[in-house]
Amino acid sequence: MIQKFGVKNVQVVDVLGVTKEAFRSIGSPLGFIFLFKWKHNQNFEDGIVLEDKPPNLFFAEQKISNACATQAILNLLLNINDPEIVLGDELTRFKDFSKNFSSDICGETIRNSAVIREVHNSFSRPEPFIMEETVAKEDDDVFHFTTFYPQFDENGEGGIIYELDGLKKGPILHTGFEGTRWLIELVSILQNRINTYGTELRFSLMAVIKDKRFVAKKKIEQLTKELNEMDEKITNKEEKTLTINKQIQELSNLVEEEQSRMEMAYRENERRRFNYIPFFIQLMKGISEKNMFSGLLEKAEEDMKIRLDKKKRKDELKKQMEKKN
């Protein structure tokens, strides 16, 4: 989705745990997207919902149903001010156009954006049948995405952690921080949030970071320049050359691995969105025309019986072993 918006040099990675160690392992994240179970009239009371968004902070209320993931990504991307992150023409124009809008109007602007709507809809799985829409009930499992973003001060020596939840009227002010301690503060915020759910385990946390390929290629350029400019008279030149070449090779391998992973993720996403139902309909028609259903059903029943017999024997053997022990 980020790529389709035209944003460059950014990627999303899963965070495997809400701990200081897990956060340190991802380097310098630009922000986080948190998925949690949403409840009606839920109030965590762990921050202050601001009526007016602060200067230089983008925040849009969610005006589109079932679009909280898109909203969370946009609320983060449109706050990134890193010169190495390229927002692309569409989002840059959108950011400039909406910079003086209220949170409510920003949300309406997102809803009326043809580009954002097209990108959002492109990730919906095509449905060949019209399904009746149902409204979630009180005890239904409904999940929601929200964004956590650190707004640094002008000197970059501290700032404030905001939560950008499109279902709120304004950004949520959580806490201030000094230096780069915002990750430590965020661990505490998320752990407290998760603890309010008791035994609930269904959470997901993703970090938005600089594209690992971009970072590695930049480092390769620096090392190559250092290698080319190395003085002939420098001591231990051969040893230093070997060390730099080894670093370059490791970074090149990282670029290849990340590229392969990205390509695999792209293929998986294409398969997820592909509509296989017409294929299965034609397959069923072909099987029916050749009168193959009866034979297939009999074979399936026979295979199922064999599997059940194997499972039964395995369970009986397990019980016998437990009695012996």
Backbone torsions as a table, in degrees:
resi	resn	phi	psi	omega
1	MET	NA	-43.3	178.9
2	ILE	-59.3	-42.5	178.9
3	GLN	-64.7	-39.1	-179.4
4	LYS	-67.4	-27.2	175.0
5	PHE	-72.2	-14.1	-179.2
6	GLY	94.5	8.3	-179.6
7	VAL	-79.8	138.3	-178.4
8	LYS	-122.7	154.4	175.4
9	ASN	71.3	26.8	178.1
10	VAL	-132.6	145.8	173.1
11	GLN	-146.2	165.5	179.9
12	VAL	-115.4	134.6	178.6
13	VAL	-129.0	149.2	175.5
14	ASP	-75.1	141.8	176.2
15	VAL	-105.3	119.1	-172.6
16	LEU	-92.9	61.9	177.5
17	GLY	131.9	145.3	177.6
18	VAL	-99.8	74.3	-179.7
19	THR	-137.4	162.0	178.3
20	LYS	-62.5	-38.3	-179.1
21	GLU	-64.9	-44.2	179.7
22	ALA	-63.6	-38.3	179.9
23	PHE	-69.9	-38.6	179.0
24	ARG	-64.4	-32.3	-175.6
25	SER	-67.9	-16.9	-178.3
26	ILE	-98.6	5.8	174.4
27	GLY	81.2	-123.4	-176.1
28	SER	-117.2	84.6	-178.8
29	PRO	-68.8	151.8	177.8
30	LEU	-87.2	-21.3	179.8
31	GLY	171.3	177.7	-177.3
32	PHE	-131.9	150.5	173.4
33	ILE	-119.7	125.2	-171.6
34	PHE	-117.3	128.7	177.8
35	LEU	-106.8	129.0	-178.5
36	PHE	-147.5	165.5	178.8
37	LYS	-76.6	124.7	-176.7
38	TRP	-95.2	139.0	177.3
39	LYS	-125.5	146.5	-179.8
40	HIS	-63.5	137.0	-179.7
41	ASN	58.7	30.8	-179.6
42	GLN	-76.5	133.6	178.3
43	ASN	-140.3	111.2	-174.8
44	PHE	-78.8	-21.6	178.8
45	GLU	56.7	33.9	178.4
46	ASP	-113.8	15.7	179.0
47	GLY	-167.6	173.8	-179.1
48	ILE	-111.1	121.9	177.1
49	VAL	-79.4	118.6	-177.4
50	LEU	-85.7	137.1	178.3
51	GLU	-71.7	-36.8	178.9
52	ASP	-118.4	133.8	179.0
53	LYS	-72.8	143.0	-179.2
54	PRO	-65.6	159.6	176.4
55	PRO	-59.3	145.0	176.9
56	ASN	66.6	13.8	175.1
57	LEU	-115.1	123.7	176.9
58	PHE	-88.0	132.9	174.2
59	PHE	-152.1	131.9	179.9
60	ALA	-126.7	133.1	172.4
61	GLU	-69.1	148.0	179.1
62	GLN	-81.4	117.2	-178.9
63	LYS	-110.5	-1.1	-178.9
64	ILE	-116.0	127.8	178.0
65	SER	-70.5	149.3	178.6
66	ASN	58.0	35.4	-179.7
67	ALA	-130.9	25.0	-174.7
68	CYS	-67.0	-30.3	179.0
69	ALA	-67.8	-46.1	177.3
70	THR	-61.1	-42.7	-179.6
71	GLN	-63.0	-43.0	-179.5
72	ALA	-62.9	-42.4	179.4
73	ILE	-64.6	-44.9	-179.4
74	LEU	-65.2	-42.2	-180.0
75	ASN	-61.0	-27.6	177.6
76	LEU	-85.5	-50.2	-176.5
77	LEU	-57.5	-40.7	-175.5
78	LEU	-77.3	2.0	174.0
79	ASN	-107.7	-8.8	-178.2
80	ILE	-74.1	126.8	-179.2
81	ASN	-119.4	28.9	178.9
82	ASP	-83.4	125.6	-177.9
83	PRO	-62.2	-19.2	-180.0
84	GLU	-84.7	-11.1	178.7
85	ILE	-94.7	120.9	-178.5
86	VAL	-97.9	113.7	-179.3
87	LEU	-72.6	-25.7	-175.9
88	GLY	90.4	163.7	-174.3
89	ASP	-62.1	-46.3	-173.3
90	GLU	-64.6	-51.1	-177.8
91	LEU	-71.2	-30.4	176.4
92	THR	-65.0	-44.2	177.5
93	ARG	-64.1	-41.8	179.8
94	PHE	-62.4	-43.2	-179.1
95	LYS	-63.8	-44.6	179.1
96	ASP	-65.4	-39.7	-177.5
97	PHE	-67.1	-36.3	-171.9
98	SER	-103.4	7.1	-171.6
99	LYS	-62.7	-26.0	-179.7
100	ASN	-103.9	8.2	-178.9
101	PHE	-81.1	155.8	172.3
102	SER	-74.4	168.1	179.6
103	SER	-59.6	-38.4	-179.7
104	ASP	-64.6	-46.4	-178.5
105	ILE	-70.6	-34.2	175.9
106	CYS	-59.8	-42.2	177.8
107	GLY	-62.7	-41.6	177.8
108	GLU	-65.2	-36.5	179.4
109	THR	-65.6	-39.1	176.2
110	ILE	-63.5	-43.6	-179.1
111	ARG	-61.8	-33.7	-177.2
112	ASN	-91.6	1.6	-179.9
113	SER	-81.4	118.4	-180.0
114	ALA	-65.5	-37.4	-178.0
115	VAL	-66.3	-48.2	-179.5
116	ILE	-63.9	-41.0	179.3
117	ARG	-63.1	-40.9	-179.7
118	GLU	-64.4	-44.0	179.4
119	VAL	-65.0	-44.8	179.4
120	HIS	-59.7	-47.9	-177.4
121	ASN	-68.4	-24.4	-178.5
122	SER	-67.8	-15.6	179.6
123	PHE	-100.8	8.0	175.3
124	SER	-87.4	138.3	178.5
125	ARG	-72.9	128.1	179.8
126	PRO	-66.1	132.3	-180.0
127	GLU	-112.0	124.1	-179.2
128	PRO	-77.1	-14.4	-179.4
129	PHE	-118.4	148.5	176.5
130	ILE	-85.2	116.1	-177.7
131	MET	-97.9	142.8	177.8
132	GLU	-71.7	126.8	-179.7
133	GLU	-74.1	137.5	178.4
134	THR	-120.3	146.3	178.2
135	VAL	-90.8	134.9	-178.5
136	ALA	-61.8	136.2	178.0
137	LYS	-90.4	174.5	-175.3
138	GLU	-58.3	-39.9	-175.7
139	ASP	-97.3	7.5	177.7
140	ASP	-74.1	151.7	176.4
141	ASP	-84.8	111.6	178.3
142	VAL	-122.4	131.0	-177.2
143	PHE	-116.0	152.8	-171.1
144	HIS	-140.7	145.9	176.5
145	PHE	-103.5	138.3	173.2
146	THR	-136.6	162.5	-174.8
147	THR	-116.5	140.3	171.6
148	PHE	-116.1	126.7	-173.2
149	TYR	-137.3	133.7	177.3
150	PRO	-94.1	117.3	175.6
151	GLN	-95.1	109.7	-178.4
152	PHE	-79.8	154.0	175.3
153	ASP	-76.1	178.1	-174.8
154	GLU	-61.5	-31.7	-178.9
155	ASN	-86.5	-8.6	-178.5
156	GLY	69.8	19.4	-176.8
157	GLU	-99.3	5.8	-179.5
158	GLY	168.2	-171.4	-179.9
159	GLY	168.5	-153.9	-176.7
160	ILE	-133.4	139.6	174.6
161	ILE	-90.9	122.3	176.8
162	TYR	-112.1	145.5	169.0
163	GLU	-106.1	128.5	-176.4
164	LEU	-111.1	90.6	-177.9
165	ASP	-106.6	112.8	-175.6
166	GLY	-61.6	-16.1	179.6
167	LEU	-83.9	-7.3	177.9
168	LYS	-95.5	162.3	179.9
169	LYS	-76.0	-18.1	-179.4
170	GLY	-158.1	173.2	177.3
171	PRO	-65.5	152.5	179.9
172	ILE	-101.3	119.9	177.7
173	LEU	-85.9	120.8	-177.9
174	HIS	-98.3	-62.3	-176.9
175	THR	-164.2	159.6	173.0
176	GLY	-87.5	167.4	177.7
177	PHE	-150.6	158.9	178.0
178	GLU	-113.2	144.3	178.9
179	GLY	58.4	-127.2	-179.7
180	THR	-110.8	24.9	-176.0
181	ARG	-79.8	9.6	-176.8
182	TRP	-65.6	-29.1	178.7
183	LEU	-67.1	-39.0	178.1
184	ILE	-65.1	-42.5	178.0
185	GLU	-63.3	-39.7	-177.6
186	LEU	-68.4	-36.0	175.8
187	VAL	-55.5	-45.9	-179.6
188	SER	-64.2	-42.6	-179.7
189	ILE	-61.6	-47.0	-177.3
190	LEU	-70.3	-39.6	178.7
191	GLN	-62.4	-41.7	177.4
192	ASN	-64.8	-38.7	178.7
193	ARG	-63.1	-47.3	-179.3
194	ILE	-64.1	-37.9	-178.5
195	ASN	-63.6	-24.8	179.7
196	THR	-69.1	-13.5	-178.2
197	TYR	-91.8	-4.0	179.4
198	GLY	68.3	-114.9	-175.7
199	THR	-89.6	-1.0	179.2
200	GLU	-63.3	130.6	-176.6
201	LEU	-116.9	-2.5	-173.4
202	ARG	-88.2	88.8	175.8
203	PHE	-134.9	156.6	174.8
204	SER	-144.3	137.5	179.6
205	LEU	-128.5	128.7	179.7
206	MET	-125.0	141.3	178.3
207	ALA	-107.4	137.5	173.2
208	VAL	-96.4	120.3	-175.9
209	ILE	-130.4	171.0	172.3
210	LYS	-68.0	142.4	-179.5
211	ASP	-55.2	124.3	-178.2
212	LYS	-60.0	-32.6	178.4
213	ARG	-66.4	-42.6	178.9
214	PHE	-62.4	-45.6	-179.4
215	VAL	-63.5	-42.9	-178.4
216	ALA	-67.3	-43.0	179.8
217	LYS	-63.7	-38.3	178.2
218	LYS	-64.0	-41.6	178.6
219	LYS	-66.5	-37.4	177.9
220	ILE	-62.0	-41.8	178.0
221	GLU	-60.9	-42.9	179.7
222	GLN	-64.4	-43.6	-179.4
223	LEU	-67.8	-39.1	179.0
224	THR	-64.1	-41.0	177.4
225	LYS	-63.5	-43.1	178.3
226	GLU	-61.8	-38.6	-180.0
227	LEU	-66.7	-43.5	-178.0
228	ASN	-69.8	-29.0	-177.2
229	GLU	-96.1	7.2	-177.7
230	MET	-66.8	131.9	-178.3
231	ASP	-68.5	136.1	-179.8
232	GLU	-62.7	-28.7	-174.9
233	LYS	-90.0	1.5	-177.2
234	ILE	-66.1	141.9	178.6
235	THR	-72.3	147.8	178.9
236	ASN	57.6	35.7	-177.8
237	LYS	-60.1	-42.9	-177.3
238	GLU	-62.5	-42.2	-179.7
239	GLU	-65.8	-44.0	179.9
240	LYS	-67.1	-36.2	177.5
241	THR	-63.1	-43.9	178.7
242	LEU	-62.7	-40.2	-180.0
243	THR	-63.6	-45.3	-179.5
244	ILE	-66.0	-42.6	179.4
245	ASN	-62.7	-36.2	177.7
246	LYS	-65.1	-41.6	178.1
247	GLN	-63.7	-41.5	178.9
248	ILE	-62.2	-41.9	-180.0
249	GLN	-65.0	-42.2	178.9
250	GLU	-62.4	-41.0	179.2
251	LEU	-68.8	-37.4	177.7
252	SER	-64.3	-39.9	176.5
253	ASN	-63.2	-39.2	178.2
254	LEU	-62.1	-42.0	178.7
255	VAL	-61.2	-44.8	179.6
256	GLU	-63.7	-42.7	179.7
257	GLU	-63.5	-43.8	179.8
258	GLU	-66.3	-37.5	178.5
259	GLN	-64.6	-42.3	178.2
260	SER	-64.2	-40.9	179.8
261	ARG	-65.0	-40.4	178.7
262	MET	-64.3	-42.5	179.9
263	GLU	-65.1	-39.8	177.5
264	MET	-64.6	-43.3	178.9
265	ALA	-62.8	-37.5	178.4
266	TYR	-63.7	-44.7	179.8
267	ARG	-63.8	-42.7	179.5
268	GLU	-62.6	-38.4	-180.0
269	ASN	-69.0	-37.2	177.2
270	GLU	-64.3	-40.6	178.8
271	ARG	-66.3	-38.8	-179.6
272	ARG	-62.4	-36.7	-176.2
273	ARG	-88.7	-11.8	-176.2
274	PHE	-71.6	140.4	179.9
275	ASN	-90.3	102.8	-177.0
276	TYR	-87.7	-9.6	-172.3
277	ILE	-61.9	-43.1	176.7
278	PRO	-56.8	-37.1	177.6
279	PHE	-62.0	-46.0	-178.2
280	PHE	-67.8	-34.3	177.5
281	ILE	-62.9	-45.7	179.0
282	GLN	-65.6	-36.9	178.3
283	LEU	-63.1	-44.6	179.4
284	MET	-63.7	-38.6	178.1
285	LYS	-62.7	-44.7	-179.3
286	GLY	-63.2	-43.0	179.0
287	ILE	-63.6	-40.9	-179.5
288	SER	-65.8	-43.1	-178.9
289	GLU	-62.3	-29.1	-179.2
290	LYS	-96.9	11.0	177.3
291	ASN	52.6	43.5	-177.1
292	MET	-98.7	-6.1	-175.2
293	PHE	-62.7	-43.0	-176.4
294	SER	-60.9	-45.5	179.1
295	GLY	-64.1	-39.1	-179.4
296	LEU	-67.4	-41.0	179.5
297	LEU	-64.1	-42.6	178.9
298	GLU	-62.6	-42.0	179.7
299	LYS	-66.1	-40.2	179.4
300	ALA	-63.8	-41.1	178.5
301	GLU	-65.0	-39.7	179.2
302	GLU	-65.7	-43.9	178.7
303	ASP	-62.8	-40.3	179.8
304	MET	-64.2	-40.8	179.1
305	LYS	-63.1	-40.4	178.8
306	ILE	-63.9	-43.8	179.9
307	ARG	-63.8	-41.3	179.4
308	LEU	-65.3	-39.7	177.6
309	ASP	-63.0	-42.7	179.0
310	LYS	-62.7	-42.6	179.6
311	LYS	-64.5	-40.4	179.6
312	LYS	-62.9	-45.1	179.4
313	ARG	-64.6	-38.6	178.8
314	LYS	-64.0	-42.4	179.1
315	ASP	-65.9	-40.3	178.9
316	GLU	-65.0	-40.8	178.3
317	LEU	-63.6	-40.4	-179.9
318	LYS	-63.3	-42.7	179.4
319	LYS	-63.9	-38.5	179.1
320	GLN	-64.4	-41.9	179.7
321	MET	-65.4	-38.3	179.9
322	GLU	-66.2	-37.8	178.9
323	LYS	-65.9	-39.9	179.7
324	LYS	-64.1	-38.2	-179.7
325	ASN	-73.5	NA	NA
